[in-house]
Amino acid sequence: MHRHTAHTDSGRPGAEPVKAGGAKSESAPASGAEGYEAIQRLLQQAVTHGGLPGILAEVYDGDRQWFGTTGVADTRTGRKRSQQDRFRIGSISKTFVATVVMQLAAEGRLSLDDTAEQWLPGVVHGHHHDGARVNIRMLLNHTSGIFNYTDDQEALNHYETHPPESLVQIAMSHPPTFTPGSGWAYSNTNYVLAGMITERATGRALAEEITERISRPLGLAGTYLPHGSDPTIHGPHSRHYTKLFQTDPGAPVHDATELDSSMFWAADGMISTAGDLNRFFGALLGGRILPPDQQRDMFTTVPARDWISNAAYGLGVSSVRLPCGETVWGMGGALFGSWSYAYGARDGEQMVITNVNGDWSNGAWDDPIGIFTDLLQAKFCRRSDT
């Protein structure tokens, strides 16, 4: 076991489960019950008004756990979504990868000031990209300026298989977005490179490092990075439905449950559950995974542009200021047919994890992020006198 691996304690001893429909436990204060009821109403609206197939939410609230769901996991059979559902978490994968990198930094096996060129000679090169000017910190907080390879879907679709090197090559065929360190732009290429550096530093597959350092110590039985191009979601899961970014309410719906995960890998490729994400983020935010120096580095943010509204980005984590003025911490992820939010209080004592098994929203919401924001408002913007 590595020196700074995650502890097995979830930090929530004796959490009392509360299910939707049985709104509160005997010891739950009225304000808590009202908050859960408001969340359940929003879940219902996401399906009835937003037109989503299904939605689930799991809330940790100090010593209390609540789970709610509406809609279906499978539109063909009508099967309901469950607390055990596994789903693709998209960019929430970045938090796991960044955590592994920070553990390696704590162990002295790499430094955030190391350059991409030091670890991956000649890889960040071409069209004015220069790996000698890009350090690991820039990769983790998206200040590298490296082109985002998923913005070139034509090139991505051109490859039969998607080893990390080919993903970086797509990025290198375009000029940088800006000079390293002079701006901010979300780039999945940054995390592919971070994953490659992790494998170089450890001599092991990134998937193994995530399992050994995070999933196994924390007991995250449903959390893993698929190996290679494995398209399946192992274990219980909902179907994932996509409209391929078409905004017309009548656009055809496609089943994207099986997906070549290699094209997303360290940037977006992981699978998890609501409960696992609650446990992971509770431990991470609560300071139980990283030593203090690395914790401070991880949660030092820079302003984010053209991304989530009112957000700032650290090293694989982000903060979002809600319309009511409260700030929550965590990460969001969006992939074909699966959008997720994992945000909570800075100390990790309160968390909300939400997943929808569709990638659109009708009615009052432009996209699922609008739904997620309203859910966070319902949880974190309650007045003390309610």
DRENDO-1510 file (C-alpha; in Angstrom, 1 decimal, always signed):
<recs>
REC; n; res; u; v; w
REC; 1; MET; +0.0; +0.0; +0.0 .
REC; 2; HIS; +1.3; +3.4; -0.9 .
REC; 3; ARG; +2.2; +6.0; +1.7 .
REC; 4; HIS; -0.6; +8.4; +1.0 .
REC; 5; THR; -3.4; +6.2; -0.2 .
REC; 6; ALA; -7.0; +6.9; +0.8 .
REC; 7; HIS; -8.2; +5.8; +4.2 .
REC; 8; THR; -11.0; +3.2; +4.4 .
REC; 9; ASP; -13.1; +5.5; +6.7 .
REC; 10; SER; -15.8; +7.2; +4.8 .
REC; 11; GLY; -16.0; +9.9; +7.4 .
REC; 12; ARG; -19.7; +9.4; +7.9 .
REC; 13; PRO; -20.0; +6.9; +10.7 .
REC; 14; GLY; -23.5; +5.7; +11.4 .
REC; 15; ALA; -25.1; +7.5; +8.4 .
REC; 16; GLU; -28.8; +6.8; +8.6 .
REC; 17; PRO; -30.3; +6.0; +5.2 .
REC; 18; VAL; -33.5; +7.8; +4.2 .
REC; 19; LYS; -35.3; +6.8; +1.0 .
REC; 20; ALA; -37.6; +8.9; -1.2 .
REC; 21; GLY; -41.1; +8.3; -0.3 .
REC; 22; GLY; -40.3; +7.7; +3.4 .
REC; 23; ALA; -39.2; +11.3; +3.5 .
REC; 24; LYS; -37.3; +11.4; +6.8 .
REC; 25; SER; -36.1; +9.4; +9.7 .
REC; 26; GLU; -37.4; +10.0; +13.2 .
REC; 27; SER; -34.4; +12.2; +14.1 .
REC; 28; ALA; -34.5; +14.3; +11.0 .
REC; 29; PRO; -35.3; +17.9; +11.6 .
REC; 30; ALA; -38.2; +19.3; +9.6 .
REC; 31; SER; -36.0; +21.5; +7.5 .
REC; 32; GLY; -34.1; +18.4; +6.3 .
REC; 33; ALA; -37.3; +16.6; +5.4 .
REC; 34; GLU; -38.5; +19.7; +3.5 .
REC; 35; GLY; -35.2; +19.8; +1.6 .
REC; 36; TYR; -35.4; +16.2; +0.6 .
REC; 37; GLU; -39.0; +16.7; -0.5 .
REC; 38; ALA; -37.9; +19.7; -2.7 .
REC; 39; ILE; -35.2; +17.5; -4.2 .
REC; 40; GLN; -37.7; +14.8; -5.0 .
REC; 41; ARG; -40.0; +17.3; -6.7 .
REC; 42; LEU; -37.2; +18.4; -8.9 .
REC; 43; LEU; -36.4; +14.8; -9.8 .
REC; 44; GLN; -40.0; +14.4; -10.8 .
REC; 45; GLN; -39.9; +17.6; -12.9 .
REC; 46; ALA; -36.7; +16.5; -14.7 .
REC; 47; VAL; -38.6; +13.6; -16.1 .
REC; 48; THR; -42.1; +15.0; -16.5 .
REC; 49; HIS; -41.1; +18.5; -17.8 .
REC; 50; GLY; -37.4; +18.0; -18.8 .
REC; 51; GLY; -38.2; +14.8; -20.8 .
REC; 52; LEU; -35.3; +12.8; -19.4 .
REC; 53; PRO; -35.6; +9.0; -19.2 .
REC; 54; GLY; -34.5; +8.8; -15.6 .
REC; 55; ILE; -32.7; +10.7; -12.8 .
REC; 56; LEU; -31.2; +9.7; -9.5 .
REC; 57; ALA; -29.8; +11.7; -6.6 .
REC; 58; GLU; -28.0; +10.7; -3.4 .
REC; 59; VAL; -27.5; +13.2; -0.6 .
REC; 60; TYR; -25.2; +13.0; +2.3 .
REC; 61; ASP; -26.2; +15.4; +5.1 .
REC; 62; GLY; -23.9; +15.0; +8.0 .
REC; 63; ASP; -25.1; +11.8; +9.7 .
REC; 64; ARG; -28.0; +11.3; +7.2 .
REC; 65; GLN; -28.1; +9.7; +3.8 .
REC; 66; TRP; -31.0; +10.1; +1.4 .
REC; 67; PHE; -31.6; +8.6; -2.1 .
REC; 68; GLY; -34.3; +9.4; -4.6 .
REC; 69; THR; -35.0; +8.5; -8.2 .
REC; 70; THR; -37.7; +9.1; -10.8 .
REC; 71; GLY; -38.1; +7.7; -14.3 .
REC; 72; VAL; -36.6; +4.6; -15.7 .
REC; 73; ALA; -33.3; +2.9; -16.2 .
REC; 74; ASP; -34.5; +1.2; -19.4 .
REC; 75; THR; -37.2; +2.7; -21.6 .
REC; 76; ARG; -37.9; -0.7; -23.2 .
REC; 77; THR; -38.6; -2.6; -20.1 .
REC; 78; GLY; -39.6; +0.2; -17.7 .
REC; 79; ARG; -37.1; -1.0; -15.1 .
REC; 80; LYS; -36.5; +1.7; -12.4 .
REC; 81; ARG; -33.2; +3.2; -11.6 .
REC; 82; SER; -31.6; +1.9; -8.4 .
REC; 83; GLN; -29.0; +3.0; -5.8 .
REC; 84; GLN; -26.7; +0.3; -7.2 .
REC; 85; ASP; -26.8; +1.7; -10.7 .
REC; 86; ARG; -23.4; +2.2; -12.3 .
REC; 87; PHE; -23.0; +5.0; -14.9 .
REC; 88; ARG; -20.3; +6.7; -17.0 .
REC; 89; ILE; -19.1; +9.7; -15.0 .
REC; 90; GLY; -17.4; +11.6; -17.8 .
REC; 91; SER; -15.1; +14.4; -16.6 .
REC; 92; ILE; -15.5; +13.4; -12.9 .
REC; 93; SER; -12.8; +11.0; -14.0 .
REC; 94; LYS; -10.4; +13.9; -13.9 .
REC; 95; THR; -10.7; +14.2; -10.1 .
REC; 96; PHE; -9.6; +10.6; -9.7 .
REC; 97; VAL; -6.7; +11.1; -12.0 .
REC; 98; ALA; -5.6; +14.3; -10.4 .
REC; 99; THR; -5.8; +12.7; -7.0 .
REC; 100; VAL; -3.4; +9.9; -8.1 .
REC; 101; VAL; -1.0; +12.5; -9.5 .
REC; 102; MET; -1.2; +14.5; -6.2 .
REC; 103; GLN; -0.4; +11.3; -4.3 .
REC; 104; LEU; +2.7; +10.8; -6.5 .
REC; 105; ALA; +3.7; +14.3; -5.8 .
REC; 106; ALA; +3.4; +13.7; -2.1 .
REC; 107; GLU; +5.6; +10.7; -2.4 .
REC; 108; GLY; +8.2; +12.7; -4.3 .
REC; 109; ARG; +7.8; +10.6; -7.4 .
REC; 110; LEU; +7.1; +13.6; -9.5 .
REC; 111; SER; +6.7; +17.4; -9.0 .
REC; 112; LEU; +3.9; +19.6; -10.3 .
REC; 113; ASP; +6.7; +21.8; -11.7 .
REC; 114; ASP; +8.0; +18.9; -13.9 .
REC; 115; THR; +7.4; +19.5; -17.6 .
REC; 116; ALA; +5.6; +17.3; -20.0 .
REC; 117; GLU; +8.8; +17.1; -22.0 .
REC; 118; GLN; +10.7; +15.7; -19.0 .
REC; 119; TRP; +8.2; +12.8; -18.7 .
REC; 120; LEU; +7.1; +12.4; -22.3 .
REC; 121; PRO; +9.9; +13.5; -24.5 .
REC; 122; GLY; +8.8; +14.7; -27.9 .
REC; 123; VAL; +5.1; +14.0; -27.3 .
REC; 124; VAL; +3.9; +17.6; -26.9 .
REC; 125; HIS; +5.4; +18.9; -30.1 .
REC; 126; GLY; +4.2; +20.4; -33.3 .
REC; 127; HIS; +2.1; +23.4; -34.5 .
REC; 128; HIS; +3.8; +25.5; -31.9 .
REC; 129; HIS; +3.1; +23.2; -29.0 .
REC; 130; ASP; +6.2; +22.9; -26.7 .
REC; 131; GLY; +6.2; +20.4; -23.9 .
REC; 132; ALA; +9.2; +22.1; -22.3 .
REC; 133; ARG; +6.9; +25.0; -21.4 .
REC; 134; VAL; +4.0; +23.0; -20.0 .
REC; 135; ASN; +4.2; +21.6; -16.5 .
REC; 136; ILE; +2.0; +19.1; -14.7 .
REC; 137; ARG; +0.2; +21.8; -12.8 .
REC; 138; MET; -0.8; +23.4; -16.1 .
REC; 139; LEU; -2.2; +20.1; -17.3 .
REC; 140; LEU; -4.2; +19.6; -14.1 .
REC; 141; ASN; -5.7; +23.1; -14.0 .
REC; 142; HIS; -6.2; +23.6; -17.8 .
REC; 143; THR; -3.8; +26.5; -18.2 .
REC; 144; SER; -1.5; +24.6; -20.6 .
REC; 145; GLY; -3.2; +26.0; -23.8 .
REC; 146; ILE; -3.0; +22.5; -25.4 .
REC; 147; PHE; -5.7; +21.9; -27.9 .
REC; 148; ASN; -8.7; +19.8; -26.8 .
REC; 149; TYR; -8.6; +16.7; -29.0 .
REC; 150; THR; -12.4; +16.0; -28.6 .
REC; 151; ASP; -13.0; +19.3; -30.4 .
REC; 152; ASP; -11.9; +17.5; -33.6 .
REC; 153; GLN; -14.5; +14.8; -33.9 .
REC; 154; GLU; -13.7; +14.1; -37.5 .
REC; 155; ALA; -10.1; +13.1; -36.6 .
REC; 156; LEU; -11.3; +11.1; -33.6 .
REC; 157; ASN; -13.7; +9.1; -35.7 .
REC; 158; HIS; -10.9; +8.5; -38.2 .
REC; 159; TYR; -9.1; +6.2; -35.9 .
REC; 160; GLU; -10.1; +2.6; -35.5 .
REC; 161; THR; -8.6; +2.3; -32.0 .
REC; 162; HIS; -7.7; +5.1; -29.6 .
REC; 163; PRO; -4.5; +4.6; -27.7 .
REC; 164; PRO; -3.6; +7.7; -25.7 .
REC; 165; GLU; -0.8; +8.6; -28.1 .
REC; 166; SER; -3.3; +8.9; -31.0 .
REC; 167; LEU; -5.5; +11.2; -28.9 .
REC; 168; VAL; -2.5; +13.5; -28.2 .
REC; 169; GLN; -1.5; +13.4; -31.9 .
REC; 170; ILE; -4.9; +14.7; -32.8 .
REC; 171; ALA; -4.3; +17.7; -30.4 .
REC; 172; MET; -0.8; +18.2; -31.8 .
REC; 173; SER; -2.2; +18.6; -35.3 .
REC; 174; HIS; -3.8; +21.9; -34.2 .
REC; 175; PRO; -2.1; +25.1; -32.8 .
REC; 176; PRO; -2.3; +25.8; -29.0 .
REC; 177; THR; -5.3; +27.8; -27.8 .
REC; 178; PHE; -2.9; +30.2; -26.0 .
REC; 179; THR; +0.7; +30.4; -24.7 .
REC; 180; PRO; +1.2; +28.0; -21.7 .
REC; 181; GLY; +0.2; +29.7; -18.4 .
REC; 182; SER; -1.4; +32.7; -20.1 .
REC; 183; GLY; -5.1; +31.7; -20.0 .
REC; 184; TRP; -7.6; +29.0; -19.2 .
REC; 185; ALA; -9.4; +26.6; -21.6 .
REC; 186; TYR; -10.9; +23.2; -20.8 .
REC; 187; SER; -8.9; +20.5; -22.6 .
REC; 188; ASN; -9.3; +16.7; -22.3 .
REC; 189; THR; -5.8; +16.4; -23.8 .
REC; 190; ASN; -4.4; +17.7; -20.5 .
REC; 191; TYR; -5.7; +14.7; -18.7 .
REC; 192; VAL; -4.7; +12.2; -21.3 .
REC; 193; LEU; -1.2; +13.5; -20.8 .
REC; 194; ALA; -1.5; +13.4; -17.0 .
REC; 195; GLY; -2.6; +9.8; -17.3 .
REC; 196; MET; +0.4; +9.0; -19.6 .
REC; 197; ILE; +2.8; +10.7; -17.1 .
REC; 198; THR; +1.2; +8.6; -14.3 .
REC; 199; GLU; +1.9; +5.4; -16.1 .
REC; 200; ARG; +5.5; +6.5; -16.9 .
REC; 201; ALA; +6.1; +7.4; -13.2 .
REC; 202; THR; +4.7; +4.3; -11.8 .
REC; 203; GLY; +5.3; +1.6; -14.4 .
REC; 204; ARG; +1.7; +0.5; -14.0 .
REC; 205; ALA; -1.6; +1.0; -15.9 .
REC; 206; LEU; -3.6; +4.1; -14.9 .
REC; 207; ALA; -6.6; +1.8; -14.2 .
REC; 208; GLU; -4.5; -0.2; -11.7 .
REC; 209; GLU; -3.3; +3.0; -9.9 .
REC; 210; ILE; -6.8; +4.3; -9.5 .
REC; 211; THR; -8.0; +0.9; -8.1 .
REC; 212; GLU; -5.1; +0.4; -5.8 .
REC; 213; ARG; -4.9; +4.0; -4.5 .
REC; 214; ILE; -8.6; +5.0; -4.4 .
REC; 215; SER; -11.2; +2.4; -5.2 .
REC; 216; ARG; -10.0; -0.4; -3.0 .
REC; 217; PRO; -9.0; +1.6; +0.1 .
REC; 218; LEU; -12.3; +3.5; +0.1 .
REC; 219; GLY; -14.4; +0.4; -0.7 .
REC; 220; LEU; -15.6; +1.8; -4.0 .
REC; 221; ALA; -16.8; -1.5; -5.5 .
REC; 222; GLY; -18.6; +0.1; -8.5 .
REC; 223; THR; -15.8; +2.5; -9.5 .
REC; 224; TYR; -13.2; +1.7; -12.2 .
REC; 225; LEU; -11.5; +2.8; -15.4 .
REC; 226; PRO; -12.3; +0.4; -18.2 .
REC; 227; HIS; -9.3; -1.4; -19.7 .
REC; 228; GLY; -8.6; -0.6; -23.3 .
REC; 229; SER; -11.6; -0.1; -25.5 .
REC; 230; ASP; -14.0; -2.2; -23.4 .
REC; 231; PRO; -17.4; -0.8; -24.4 .
REC; 232; THR; -19.5; -2.4; -21.6 .
REC; 233; ILE; -20.6; -1.2; -18.1 .
REC; 234; HIS; -19.9; -4.1; -15.8 .
REC; 235; GLY; -22.5; -4.7; -13.1 .
REC; 236; PRO; -26.0; -3.3; -12.6 .
REC; 237; HIS; -26.5; -0.2; -14.7 .
REC; 238; SER; -29.1; +1.9; -16.5 .
REC; 239; ARG; -29.2; +2.3; -20.2 .
REC; 240; HIS; -27.6; +5.6; -21.5 .
REC; 241; TYR; -29.6; +7.6; -24.0 .
REC; 242; THR; -28.4; +10.4; -26.3 .
REC; 243; LYS; -29.8; +12.8; -28.8 .
REC; 244; LEU; -26.3; +13.5; -30.2 .
REC; 245; PHE; -26.6; +17.2; -29.1 .
REC; 246; GLN; -29.7; +17.9; -31.1 .
REC; 247; THR; -31.9; +20.4; -29.3 .
REC; 248; ASP; -35.2; +19.6; -31.0 .
REC; 249; PRO; -37.5; +17.9; -28.5 .
REC; 250; GLY; -38.5; +15.5; -31.2 .
REC; 251; ALA; -34.9; +14.5; -32.1 .
REC; 252; PRO; -34.3; +10.8; -32.3 .
REC; 253; VAL; -32.9; +9.1; -29.2 .
REC; 254; HIS; -30.0; +6.6; -29.5 .
REC; 255; ASP; -28.8; +4.1; -27.0 .
REC; 256; ALA; -25.2; +4.9; -26.1 .
REC; 257; THR; -24.7; +2.4; -23.2 .
REC; 258; GLU; -22.0; +0.6; -25.0 .
REC; 259; LEU; -19.2; +3.0; -25.9 .
REC; 260; ASP; -15.6; +2.7; -26.9 .
REC; 261; SER; -14.2; +4.1; -23.7 .
REC; 262; SER; -10.6; +4.3; -25.0 .
REC; 263; MET; -11.4; +7.5; -26.8 .
REC; 264; PHE; -12.0; +9.2; -23.5 .
REC; 265; TRP; -9.7; +7.3; -21.1 .
REC; 266; ALA; -8.1; +9.5; -18.4 .
REC; 267; ALA; -10.2; +12.5; -19.3 .
REC; 268; ASP; -13.7; +11.1; -19.3 .
REC; 269; GLY; -13.7; +7.3; -19.3 .
REC; 270; MET; -14.5; +6.1; -15.7 .
REC; 271; ILE; -17.6; +4.3; -14.4 .
REC; 272; SER; -19.0; +4.7; -10.8 .
REC; 273; THR; -22.1; +4.9; -8.7 .
REC; 274; ALA; -23.7; +7.7; -6.7 .
REC; 275; GLY; -22.8; +6.1; -3.4 .
REC; 276; ASP; -19.2; +5.6; -4.5 .
REC; 277; LEU; -18.9; +9.3; -5.6 .
REC; 278; ASN; -20.3; +10.5; -2.3 .
REC; 279; ARG; -17.8; +8.5; -0.4 .
REC; 280; PHE; -14.9; +9.6; -2.6 .
REC; 281; PHE; -15.7; +13.3; -2.6 .
REC; 282; GLY; -16.5; +13.3; +1.1 .
REC; 283; ALA; -13.1; +11.8; +1.8 .
REC; 284; LEU; -11.3; +14.1; -0.7 .
REC; 285; LEU; -13.0; +17.3; +0.4 .
REC; 286; GLY; -12.6; +16.3; +4.1 .
REC; 287; GLY; -8.9; +16.0; +3.8 .
REC; 288; ARG; -8.7; +12.2; +4.3 .
REC; 289; ILE; -6.9; +11.3; +1.0 .
REC; 290; LEU; -4.2; +13.9; +0.5 .
REC; 291; PRO; -1.6; +15.4; +2.9 .
REC; 292; PRO; -2.1; +19.1; +3.7 .
REC; 293; ASP; +0.3; +20.5; +1.1 .
REC; 294; GLN; -1.2; +18.6; -1.8 .
REC; 295; GLN; -4.7; +19.4; -0.5 .
REC; 296; ARG; -3.9; +23.1; -0.6 .
REC; 297; ASP; -2.5; +22.8; -4.1 .
REC; 298; MET; -5.5; +20.8; -5.4 .
REC; 299; PHE; -8.0; +23.4; -4.1 .
REC; 300; THR; -6.1; +26.5; -5.3 .
REC; 301; THR; -8.3; +27.6; -8.2 .
REC; 302; VAL; -8.0; +29.8; -11.3 .
REC; 303; PRO; -11.0; +31.5; -13.0 .
REC; 304; ALA; -12.7; +29.2; -15.6 .
REC; 305; ARG; -14.0; +30.7; -18.8 .
REC; 306; ASP; -16.7; +29.4; -21.2 .
REC; 307; TRP; -17.4; +26.5; -19.0 .
REC; 308; ILE; -19.9; +26.1; -16.0 .
REC; 309; SER; -21.2; +29.5; -15.0 .
REC; 310; ASN; -19.6; +31.1; -11.9 .
REC; 311; ALA; -17.0; +28.3; -11.7 .
REC; 312; ALA; -13.3; +28.2; -10.8 .
REC; 313; TYR; -11.0; +25.3; -11.4 .
REC; 314; GLY; -8.3; +23.8; -9.2 .
REC; 315; LEU; -6.4; +20.6; -9.9 .
REC; 316; GLY; -9.1; +18.2; -11.1 .
REC; 317; VAL; -11.8; +19.9; -8.8 .
REC; 318; SER; -13.9; +22.9; -9.2 .
REC; 319; SER; -16.0; +25.4; -7.2 .
REC; 320; VAL; -19.3; +26.7; -8.4 .
REC; 321; ARG; -21.0; +29.7; -6.9 .
REC; 322; LEU; -24.8; +29.1; -6.8 .
REC; 323; PRO; -27.3; +31.8; -7.7 .
REC; 324; CYS; -28.0; +32.2; -3.9 .
REC; 325; GLY; -24.4; +33.0; -3.3 .
REC; 326; GLU; -23.3; +29.7; -1.7 .
REC; 327; THR; -20.3; +28.0; -3.1 .
REC; 328; VAL; -20.0; +24.2; -3.6 .
REC; 329; TRP; -17.0; +22.1; -4.5 .
REC; 330; GLY; -16.6; +19.0; -6.6 .
REC; 331; MET; -16.8; +18.1; -10.3 .
REC; 332; GLY; -19.3; +17.5; -13.1 .
REC; 333; GLY; -19.2; +15.1; -16.0 .
REC; 334; ALA; -21.0; +14.8; -19.3 .
REC; 335; LEU; -20.7; +12.0; -21.9 .
REC; 336; PHE; -23.1; +10.6; -24.5 .
REC; 337; GLY; -26.2; +9.6; -22.6 .
REC; 338; SER; -24.9; +10.3; -19.1 .
REC; 339; TRP; -24.5; +13.6; -17.3 .
REC; 340; SER; -23.5; +13.7; -13.6 .
REC; 341; TYR; -22.8; +16.3; -10.9 .
REC; 342; ALA; -20.9; +15.6; -7.7 .
REC; 343; TYR; -20.8; +18.8; -5.5 .
REC; 344; GLY; -20.9; +19.6; -1.8 .
REC; 345; ALA; -19.7; +21.7; +1.1 .
REC; 346; ARG; -16.0; +22.4; +1.2 .
REC; 347; ASP; -15.5; +20.1; +4.2 .
REC; 348; GLY; -17.3; +17.2; +2.5 .
REC; 349; GLU; -19.8; +16.8; +5.2 .
REC; 350; GLN; -22.7; +17.6; +2.9 .
REC; 351; MET; -22.7; +16.2; -0.7 .
REC; 352; VAL; -25.2; +15.9; -3.6 .
REC; 353; ILE; -24.5; +13.4; -6.3 .
REC; 354; THR; -26.9; +13.4; -9.3 .
REC; 355; ASN; -27.0; +11.5; -12.6 .
REC; 356; VAL; -29.3; +11.5; -15.6 .
REC; 357; ASN; -29.3; +8.8; -18.2 .
REC; 358; GLY; -29.9; +11.2; -21.0 .
REC; 359; ASP; -28.0; +14.3; -22.3 .
REC; 360; TRP; -30.8; +16.8; -23.0 .
REC; 361; SER; -33.5; +18.7; -21.3 .
REC; 362; ASN; -36.7; +20.2; -22.4 .
REC; 363; GLY; -38.9; +22.9; -20.9 .
REC; 364; ALA; -37.4; +25.5; -18.5 .
REC; 365; TRP; -33.9; +24.0; -18.6 .
REC; 366; ASP; -31.4; +24.4; -21.4 .
REC; 367; ASP; -29.5; +21.2; -20.4 .
REC; 368; PRO; -29.1; +18.9; -17.4 .
REC; 369; ILE; -26.8; +21.4; -15.7 .
REC; 370; GLY; -29.8; +23.6; -15.1 .
REC; 371; ILE; -31.5; +20.7; -13.3 .
REC; 372; PHE; -28.3; +20.0; -11.3 .
REC; 373; THR; -28.0; +23.6; -10.3 .
REC; 374; ASP; -31.6; +23.7; -9.1 .
REC; 375; LEU; -31.0; +20.5; -7.0 .
REC; 376; LEU; -27.9; +22.1; -5.4 .
REC; 377; GLN; -30.0; +25.2; -4.7 .
REC; 378; ALA; -32.6; +23.1; -3.0 .
REC; 379; LYS; -30.0; +21.5; -0.8 .
REC; 380; PHE; -27.5; +24.3; +0.0 .
REC; 381; CYS; -29.7; +27.5; -0.2 .
REC; 382; ARG; -32.3; +26.6; +2.4 .
REC; 383; ARG; -32.8; +29.3; +5.0 .
REC; 384; SER; -32.1; +28.5; +8.6 .
REC; 385; ASP; -35.6; +29.6; +9.6 .
REC; 386; THR; -37.4; +27.1; +7.3 .
</recs>
